[in-house]
Amino acid sequence: MSAIRFLFILLTSQIGEVANFLPSLNYWDLSSKLATDSSMQKRLGVSKDQVNAILEMRKQARIDELVEKEEERQLIQGQASPILNVELLSSLDSVIVGKLRLILNDFQIDQLRRIELQQRHKRAHEIFQSQEMIVFLGLSADDVKQLRISLKRAKSKFDAERAVLLDEAAMEIIRVLPSNSKELFTQYAGNSYTPEIELRNDIELKSIPYIDEFRSIMSVRSLSTNVDLQARHSITPRQAEQLLEASRKFNENAFGPKPQQDNNFAKSLQESIADMERILNNSQLLSIYRRFAMSEFNANFCTPFERDDFLTYLEITTPSDIAAIREIATAVTKEFQSNEKKLNERIFGEICTSLPQEARRRLQLVFEGVWK
């Protein structure tokens, strides 16, 4: 075992030290995340019984009483005013983690904070942007100034190298698609990866299996106010006004003080989407939905291929062909995610070299192995 690794284990074994530096990583909030986040549960191998036990623990923990006792203790000791609740929760970490150890195994406890950090910080350079992190690292004004220079350089480098990784991974999948499927994929998600294929705007919108998540109230709101999106999708001033009115109508119907009896959120949402699809023309809607489709594909190459209706649309219908494309998408996704973690780890290391020794020690304490 390396000296650094030994130091990391020694430090992290002292429950509460990290939380006292970074209050937002307190175990009470982490237990809430674990009880509700299915992806975190899957990565940690948390069973339904364990989830139910965590929910029961939270119900019976009487955390409000613990916080009140801690506030009283601080006041008795002369604290002018008790520190923020999130920091109070951090000071109770030993109590909370003791309860969690009765439910989770050692591996799950040890990995819980690391998984949360992975999910919270998708890009290594982003972890340094919060004031909480600046305080945690104990940086001076000069340190912060130097850090900002390093972050600007790191972000530019990360974005450029990740774009290359993303393009290479996406093309691995697109290259194996039959020519007719490649054409259909392009009409579905746009031709960013297939510029040789011309986009058609006369396609019947209903013939493309766009999922409901692509049709959202956020689209209506964004298109009604974001001038960059309006320019990208050729939204006219009149259409922007109509979209803004549709957004206002949605807010009134869904959240108004006296909504109609037969109105509810789901119905108001469907009406708002219908308004958007009435206001915009077919070409504009295709442009918008293609953007969402490409974003979904780039976020996880497997996701669209998991939907049977999408594969039917691509004319990939035999069991062997379906299995083959899903296997390829899974392999490419795993490889891309592995390469992205390595890129994060490298960028993180480069940023750390510009920081004082004590700041590097604290970063090791929290982030060692986060992108492993």
N, C-alpha and C positions, 0 to 999 in steps of 0.2 A: 504493500500500500504506500502511495506517495505521501510525502510530508504534507503537501497541500490538501490531499484528500483526507488525511488524518485530522488536520486542523478543522476542515469543514465538518466532519462528523462530530468532533469534540464540541464545536461551537453550536451546531444545530441541535445537539442533545440537551442544551440548556433551554428548556421550553420558555418562551416569552421574550428571549433576547431579540429575535428578529421582529416580533410583533411590537416591542417597545420602540424599535426604530421605524417600523412601517406599520402603523396602526391599522391600515386598511386590509392587512393580511391576518387579522385576528381570527381565531378558530370558530367563534360564534358565527361570523358571517360566512366563513368557509363551509361550516356545516350546513348552512342554509343553501349555499350554492350546490353542494353535493347532493342534498335532498331533492333538488329540482332540476338539475342539469343532467340529462340522460347521456350526453357525450362524455361527461366527466365520470359518471357511474360506469360506463362501458370501459373506459380506459383503466379504471382502478379495479374492475371486476367486482363492483358492489352489487349485492343481491337485493331482491325486493324486500326480503326480511330485514336486511340491514337498513335500507331506506326507511322502512316503517319504524324501525327502532330509533333512527335519528329523529324522525318527526315526533315520535313519542318523547324522546329525550328533550327536544326543544320545547314541547308542550309542558313538561314537568320541571324544566330547569329553573323556572322562576327567575329568569335573568334580570328582570326589573328589580327584584328584591336584592339580588347580588350587587347590582349597580348602585342602588340606594345605600347599601352597607359600605361600599367602597367610597361613595361620596362622603358619608359620615366620617369614615376613617381619615380621609384627606383633610376634612374640616377640623377634626380633632387635632391632627398633626400640624395645623396652622396654614394649610393651603388656603389662600385668599378666596379662590373659587375653584370648584372641581374642574378637572380637565375634560375635554370633549368626550361624549359618550363612546365614540369609536375607540378612544384611547383607554377609557375605563374598561371597555370590553377586552382590550389587549392585556390590561393588567390582570384580568380574570382568566387568562389563557390556560394557566395550570389547572384550574377547575374544569374548564370546558374540555380540554384535551384529555383529562382524566376520565370524563364521561364518555368521550369518543373512543378511548382505548378499550372500553368494555364492549364496543360494537364493532369496531374496525380492527383488522390485523395490523401488525407492525409495518408491513409494506404499504398498505393503504394510508396509514397515518403519515409515514415518511414521504410519500409521493403526493399527498393532497395539495400541499402548498406549491410544489413544483408544477403540477398540472394546471393549477389556477394561474400561475405566472405565465405558462405557455399560452393559455387561452387569452389572457388579458393583454399580452404583449406579443403580437404576431411578428413584429419587426424589432430587432435588437435596439436600434437607435431610439425607438419611441419611449423606452423605459426611463430615459433621462429627462423627459420633458415636463414631468410633474414637479410642483414645488415640494411635495412630500419627499421625492427622491433627492432633491437638492439638499434638503434639511438632513435627510438620512445619511448622505455622503459627507456632510459637514464641509461643504465647499465655500471658499471665500469668493468675493466678487471677481477677483482675477481668475480664479479657477473656473467660475461660471462663464466668463468671457471666452476663455480658452476652450471650454467644453462646447460652446455654441459653434465655434469654428470647426471643431472636430465633427460635431453632429451634422453640420451642413455638408461636409465632405463625405461623411459616412452615408447619409441619406442618398446622395447623388450616386454613390458607388453601388449601394444596395439596390436601388431602383433599376439601374442599368443592367446589373448582373442578373437580377431576378427576372427581368424582361426577357433576357436571352434564354434562361432556364425554362421559362413559361412557353416561349415560342417553340423551343426544341421539343418539349414534352407534348404540347398540343399537336404538333405536326406528326409525331410518332403515331398518334391515333388517327388523324385525318388521312395520312398516307395509306393506311390499310383498308380504308373504306372503299367499297366498289364505286365506280364512277357515278352511277345513278344516285347512290347514297351520299356521296360527296356533294353533288349538286343540290340535293334536298337539304343536307345539313347547312349549306351556304345560304339557301333561301330562308332557313330557320334562324340562323344566328349571325348572318352577315358574312362578308368576305374578307375579314381581317387576315385570315390565314390562307385564303384562296382567292387572291386578287385577280387571278385569271378568269374567274367565273363572274359573269355579270349578274347583278341583283335585279330581280324582277319586282316591280311594284304593282303589277296587275293581278297578283295572286289573291285568291279569296282567303280572307283572314281566317275564316272558320276551318279551312282545310289544314291549318298548321296547329299542332297540339301545344299551344302555349298554356302554361299552367296558370291558375288563378292568381298566384303570387306576383305574376308580372303585371296584373291589372290591379293596382292598389290606389288607395286614396293619396298615398305619397306621390304617385305619378301626377295626379291632378294638381296637388298643391305645388309641387316643384315646377311643373310646366307653366303654372299660372304666374309665377314670380321670378323664376330663374332665367335671366336673359340669355345666358350661354346655352342652356337647354333649348330655349325657344329658337335660337339661331341654328343650332344643330339639327333640329327637327322641322325647321321652316314654319314655326308657329307665327301666325299673323297677330297684330295687336288686337283685332276683334276676337280672335280665338282665345287669346290670353285673358281678355275680359270675361268671356263666357266660362272659361275654366275657373277663374277666380270666383265667379258667381256660383258655380257648381260646388266648389270647395266650401263656400259660406253656407250653402244650402245643406251640405252634409253635416257641418258643425251644428247648425240649428236643429236639424232633425235628430241627430244622434246624441247631442249633448245639451240641447236647449232646455230652458227651465220648465217648459210645459210641452213635452213632445206629444204628438198625436198617439192615441192609444194603440193603433196598429203599427206604429213605427218602432223599430229597434235598430241596434247598431248594424246587424247583418243586412237588413233590408236597406238601410240608408247607404251602406257601402255599395251594394249592388246598383242602387239608383245612381250613385256618383260615378261608378264605372261606366254605366250605360250612357250617362251624360257625356263623359269623355269620348266614348266611341261614337257618339252622335256629332260632337263638335269637330273632331278631327277627321281627316279623310283617310282612306285606306293606306296610302303611301306613308303618311305620317305615323299611323299606328304600327305599321310594319317596322318602321325605323326605330320606334320606341321599344317594341317588344323584342326586336333583334338585339338591341343593346342589353336588355335584361337577360336574354338567353345566353349571350356571349359571356356576361358576367357570371352567370351560374356555372357555365362550362369551365371557365377559368378558375373559379373557386374550388371546384372539385370535378375532375374529368369524368368520374364515375356517375355523377348524379343524373344527368339526362338519360344515360343508357340503362338506368335502373327502372325507367318507366316503360311499360310494355307498349303504350300508345305511341311513344316516341320511336321505338324500334320498328313498329308497324309502319309509321310515317316514312322512315328511312328505307323501307322495304327489306328489312332484315328480319326474317320471319322463321327460318328453320331453327330448331333447338340447337344444332351444332354451331350455326352462325351467331346466334344470340350469345351462347356460352363463350365463343371465341372473342367477340368484341368486348364483352364484359370482363373477361380475363385480362385482355390487353389494357383496357381502361384502368383496371385495378392496379396492375403492375406499374403502369406509367405514373399513376397518382402517387403510389408509394415511393417510387424513385424520385419524383419531383419533390415530395415532402421531405425526404431524406436530404436531398441536395439543398433545399431551402433552409433546413436546420443547420447544415454545415456552413452555409453562407451567413446565417445569423450569428453563429458561434464565432466565425472569423471576424465579422464586423464588430461584434461585442468586444472581442479581444483587442482590436485596433483602437477602439474608443478608450478602453481601460488604460492603455499605455500612456495616455495624456493626462491621467488623473493622479493625485497624490497617493502615496502608499497606503495611508489609512482608508481612503475612499475605496481603493482596490480591495483591501481586506474586507470591508463591509459588503462590497459587491459579491465577493466570493462567498461570503456567508449566506447570502440570499439566492444568488443566481447560478451557483456552481451546478453544472449539469442540466440546466433548464432546457437546453436545445439538444440534449443527447438523444 
